[in-house]
Amino acid sequence: MASQEKSKVILVPCDNYDEENIYLAMRKGIAMLGGLESMMAPDQKILVKPNFLLAADPDKATTTHPSVIKGMLRILQEDGYAKVSFGDSPGHGSCEGVVNKIGIKDESNWFGAKRANMEEEVTVSYPEGKTCRTFHFSKGIAEADAIINLCKMKTHALERITGAVKNVYGFICGYRKAAGHVKYPDATVFARMLADMHNATNIPLHIMDGVVAMEGNGPSSGTPIAMNVLLFSKDPVAIDTVFSHMIYLDPQVVPTCVEGQAYGVGTCDINNIEVLMAPAEDAAEQVLTPDQLREQFGKPNFDVERKVKKKNALSLITMVIPTASKRPYVQKDLCIKCGICVDHCPVEGKAINFKKGKGKPPVYDYKKCIRCYCCLEMCPRHAIKVKGGLH
């Protein structure tokens, strides 16, 4: 029986966001995967899809760094790709608003590309889907022949990490995102929907911005942490698995890795992944073993949810006593009573509201809360935190 071909992940060390440095690193990583021409044709409509969760300063590590976006657009222009657009559909605000906030609103930064139409919705049928057979994509997604996924290395309250697999949720038109969390209410079924989304679209290249990552209360309220890498792969599950391995997190507890493998999107077995480190000048590329990967680039104390839910008496308690489980809460001294968390709560009747009046911070009804953490993601002042339960 022939051995399984390993998924390849390219690791390029990179310790700063200098634009020329990032461009050269991206050139190197893409070349080691076989070059753009091996993944997409110059006459195709290419969409570059960053992580534009919300408008935030680049040094907060909430979004894909503008140097990475500009580097990708520059490479596409230089390699003769003339039908290029870029964009994402944020959960709050607009693609244009994020572009302006991160400092690339001047079209000279776009290298001939156009900002994609991420506001208009298109319904896309996917009858082969196991969990989801209809998607409400932004028009820019539906119009693309191929998508380049520029994800960000971050933690995530629902899925533990957000990387290449999770980043495709930005395909969904912004106002539809909250409703998706109601339809797919737990981490496993949500991950299955994301896997269907990968299988329904053509995403030949995934690049993870891990020069500065986010740990802790991600994906919007965490702490920036230097990881000093850019990762490149054709396999989104493999790239997320390498990220998990770097932070000493078992990919078997990451729903997007497990369900991504089950749905045939990629592999989450580190032994079926070949990690190649880009060479320094006049040196050969190096194959990194899992141990070498951790020794050279790992962060064992990376702040990420590591607890594993066990089917025992305590887990049964959380089913009948909602306050015993992991849940969001409002840090009152940071709250500005803007109501964005209330607006983005997808639950009918709202699981968070101003029941004490708009002069006071909103409060949760944990009997209604589905732990989707849309409130946490969208809070502009990082006033929503998560506290653990009994697991």
N, C-alpha and C positions, 0 to 999 in steps of 0.2 A: 504493500500500500504506500503510495507516494506521500511524502511528508507535506504538511500544510505550509504554503508559502507565507512567510511572515509579513505582517504589516510594517511599513517603514515609517519611522518618525525621525526627522532631522532636528538636531538641537544645535543652535548657533549661540554661543556665549555672547552676551551683549549687556554692558553695564550702564548705558546711558541712552538718552533719546536724541542725541545729536542727529540731525536729519541725514547727513551724509553717512554717518556710521550705521544708522538703521537701514538706509538704502542698500549699502554694500552687504550688510548681513542678510537682508532679504534676497538680494541677488544670489548670494551663496546658497542659502537654504533652498530656493526654488530650483537652482541648477542641480543640486544634489538629488532632487526628486525627479529629474529628467527634463526640466525646463517647461515653460508654459505651453510650448508647442505640443508637448506630449499629453496635455490635459484638455486643451481647448483650441479651437480654430480662430485665426485672426478675424474672420468675417462674422463670427458669432456675436450676439448681444451679451456683453458681460456685465454683471452687476457685482460691485464690491460692497459687501454687507458687513459693516463694523458693528460693535456693540454700542448703541446710542440709548442706553437705558433712560437717561434723563440729562438735562443740561447741567453739567458740572465742570469745574475746573479740571484740566487734564491731570494735575498732580494729585487729585483725589483718588485716582485709579478706578473710577466708576465706569469710564468709557474706554474704548480702544484709543490709544494715544494718537494724536494727529500726525506724528512723524511716521507711524506705521501705515496710516491711511495714505498719506502723501507718497510714501515709498512705493506702495503697491500701484497707485495711479501712475507714477512716473515710469515704473517698469513696463506697465501695459502700453503706455504711449511709445516708449522707446522700442518695444517689440512689435509695433505695428498694429495694435488693437485699437480700432477707430470707433467702435460702437460700445463705449464704456459709460456706465452710470454708477452712482454710489448712493447709499442711503440705508436707513433703518426706520422703523416705526416705533417711536418711544411710547411707553405706557402713559406718560404725561408730557404734554407739550408737543412740539413738532420736530421733524427732522431738521428743518431750517433753524429752529431755535438752538438745537444742539450744535449744529455746524457753526453758528455764530459764537456760541459760548466757548467752544474749544479752540477757536481762533483760525478757522479755515474758511471764513465766509467769502474772502476774496477769491474770485474764480481763477486767478493765476495759480492758486494752490491745487487746482483740480486736474492739471495736465491734460486738458482737452476733454475731460469727462463732464457729464451732466449730473445734476442732482436728480435722483429718481423720483417718480411720483409715488410717494409712500402714504398719501392721504386718501386716495381713491381706492375703493374696495372692489375686488374681483373674486367671484366664487369659483373655486377649482374642485372638480370632482376627482376622487381617487378610489375607484371601486375595489382595488386590491387591498385597501387598508384593513388592518385587523382591529384597530381601535377607533380610527377616524377615517371616514370616507369622503368628507367634504371639508375643505379649508376656505377660510375667508382671508385670502392673501391681499396685500397691498398690490396695486397695479404694477409697480416697478418690479416686483418679484415675478408676477405672472408673465411679464413681457420678456424676461431674461431667458437666454438659451443656456447660460451657465452662470453659477454664482460662486464667488470667492468669499469664504467665510473668515472674516478677521475678528476672531473672538478675543475675549479678555480673560485672564487667569484670575478667578475670584471665588470666594465662598458664596453659598446660597442657602437661605434659611430652609427652603423646601427640599432641594435636591442635594444638599451638602456642598456641592461645587457647581459652578456654572462655567462652561468652557465651550467647546466646539458643538457638542450635541445640543445643549440648552440654547445656544445663541440663535438657532433658527426660529425660536418663538417670536423673534422680531419680524418674521415674515407676515405675521398676523396684523391686520390693521389695528392701530392703537386702542380704539374704543372697544374692540372685541376681546381684548386680552383678559380682562377681568371675568367676563362671562365664561371663558375657557377654563378658568380655575374652578368654577362651579360645576361645569360639565365633567371635568377630569379632576376630582377633588382631593386625591392623595398623590404622594410622590411617585408611586409605581405606575398608576394608570396615566398620570401626566407624562411620565417618561415614555410610556408606550405610544402615546399620541405624538410625541416628538420624534420617535423612531419612524412612525408612519410618514411624518413630514419629510424626513431625510430621504426615505425611499420614494417619495412622490416628486422629488425635485432633483436637479442635476447640480451637485456641489463637488466639483472635482478637486478643490484645493481648500485646505483649512490651515490657517496661520494663527497661532496663539500668542498674543502679546503678554509675555511674562517678565518683561524687563522690570517693571514694578507691578506687583500683583496686589490683591486685596485679601486680607484675612479677617477673621472675626465676624462682625455683624453685616455680612454681605447680603445682597450684591450692591448696595448703595451706601450703607452706613458703616462699613468696616474700616480697617486701618491699612494704609499702604505699606507694603513690605517688598524690599528688593529681592527678586528671584534671579535676575540677571540672565534671562534666556528668551529667545524666540524659538517656538516650536513649529514645525511644518509637517504636514502629512496629507495623504489622500484619504485616510481613515479617521473620522472624527472620534470614534470610540477609543482608538489607540492613543490619540493625542491626549484625551482626557484621562486615560489610564496612566500615561506617563506623568501627567500633572499629579494625579493621585499618589503615584509611587514616590514622587519627589517630596510630598508632604507627609509621607508615612501613613497614608490613608488606604485601607483595603478597598480596591475598586468593587469588590463584591458587596459593599454596603452603599455604593453609589448607584441609585436607581437608573440614571441615564446610561451608565456603563453596562449594567446587567441587562436591562431591557434592550439597549442598543445592540448588544451581542445576540440576544434571543431573536430579535427581528432581522438579523442579517445585515445590520448597518456596518458593523466592524467587530473587532475583538477587544475584550477586556482582560485577556490572559497575557500578563507581562512576558511570559516565556514564548509567546507567539508574536512578539513585537521586537523588531530590530531597531535599536536606537543608535543612530550615527551622529557623532559630534563633528561639526565642521572643523576643518583643520586651520591652524594658524598658518601664516605664510611659510612656504617651503616645507610643509609637513603633510603627512598623509591623514586622511580622515580616520577617525577612531570609532570602533564599535564599542559601545558602553554596555557592560553587563548590568543587570539590575542593581547589584551592590555598588558598582562604580558610579552609576547614575546618582544614587543616594549619597555616596561619599563626597562627590564633587559638587552636586547641585541640590542636595536634599536639605530640608528644614524640618527636623523631627518635632520641633515645638510650634510649628505653624498652627495658628488658632483656627480650627475647623471642628465641626460637630463630629465626634468619633463614637458616641454611644450607640450601641446596637439594641434595638427593641427586642425584648424576649417575651415569648408567650408564657407568662407566669401570672401569679396573683396580682402583681403590681400593674402589669399591662392591662389586665381586666378592669382594674379600678379606674384607669383613665378613660375607659369606654363609657362608664356611667357617671364619673365625676370629672367634667371637663377641666376644672381648675387644677387637676393633678397632672395634666399633660403639658408638654412644651407649648408656650403661648406668647403672643406679643403683648407688650404693655407700653404705655405712654410715659416717658420721662418728663414730668411736668415742667421742670425748669427750662427745658429746651423747646417745648411746644409753643408755637406762635398762634395757635387756633385758626390756621388757614383753611382747614376743612378738606384738604386734598385727600387725606386718608379716608374720610367719610365718603367723598365723591367716588373713590376708586374701590370701595368695598363692594364685591360682586354679589353679596348675599342679599336675597330679598328681605326687606325690612331692616337691613344694615346691622352688621355685627359690631360696628363702632359708630357712635353717634354723639350728638351734643345734648344728651338728655339732661345735663345739668346747666344747660344754657351755653350760648356761644362765647360768653365771657370766661368760661372755664375750659380746660382741655377736654377733648372727647373721651368717652369711656367705652369699654368693651362689654358686650354680652357674650360671654364665652360659650353659652349654650348654642349660639348661632354661628360662632366663629369656626370656619373650616380649615384654619391654619394654612391659608394660601400665601400669606405674607405680602399681598399686594400693597397693604398699608405701609409696611416697612420699606418696600422697594421705592415707593413714590414720595415718601416724606422728604421734603427739601431741607429740613433742619436736623435730620438724623435723630429725631426725638422718639422713634419707636424702636424698642429693643425686644429681644427674645429671652425669656427665662425658661430654664429646663424644668421638667416634671420629675416623675418617679423612675423613668427608665434608666 
